[in-house]
Amino acid sequence: MLSFLLKLCKHSMRAAMYELKPIQLGCEVFGFDLLTDPSAEMMEQIKDDLARHRILVFRNQGQVPGKRHVEISWWFGEPESTFYKHPKSPDPDVFRVSNDPKEGCTGVGRTGWHIDGTFQQAPFSYSLYHMWSVPKEGDTIFLPLNELIEGLSSERKGRWERLYMISDRRGGPVHPLIYSHPITKKKTMCFHLGMTEAFMWDKGTSKQRITCPQETAEILQEIEDEIEKRQKHLQYSHKWEVGDFMISDNLAVGHFASPQTQHPVGEVGLRVLHRTTIKGFYPPQKEY
């Protein structure tokens, strides 16, 4: 009884802080102003909700200045910038992307399904997105990785458990394709369909070997096919609205920019997205 009352009390406290509305993947957050620093209790609740729901979309935030975007990022850890700095980026830690090369980096997110930072020893822990200028079209599509894994056949899951991805960055790390999420302990994936040099089978065993280009392409296509097979009931296509500020658990969800994100300004309007990424805490491992 006491345990139930404590849970009820915690839920009521969160409800007083802000309102959550479930969406297909994650939750929309209402009643929270990102221009105001949260209390320690509220910050704990935000992190707890993010771990549970994987994506939080803070609605009705207007245009959050670049400096404030970075300040919000520090709530979750140290921002880590490893990408090209566009001249119009409002802060060195803000990655500015667009469908107009004069306004931001173009073609971003279009190389294939991925998580951010697979070329590092520890991929980014969180990604924070803010649509600065909203086009008529240009969704970002997200994928819950644990559900993808659990939906595999036992044979295919066993195959993927044996695989390690090798980043296409020179001297890049070797990561297990399937591993344990460092916080939730659920199975998740470290992958980038557009930035994989090769795969390694059975790392650390007598059967260890690296795939040839043809086998690499076949494995990448296999992953792509599994994702597309469950497009309707797994993929979440986020249609951006004015004032959206999204925080995602980068280690728990894959993402991909829809083709419309690069359609001409004259066709869909100007798209400007600001993104920060938070330094990873743990290299992917099979067990923690």
Helices and strands as residue ranges (DSSP letters): H 2-17, E 19-22, E 27-30, H 40-53, E 55-58, H 66-73, E 95-98, E 126-133, E 140-144, H 145-150, H 154-161, E 163-167, E 174-176, E 178-180, E 187-189, E 196-201, E 209-210, H 213-229, H 231-234, E 236-238, E 245-249, E 253-257, G 259-262, H 265-268, E 272-278
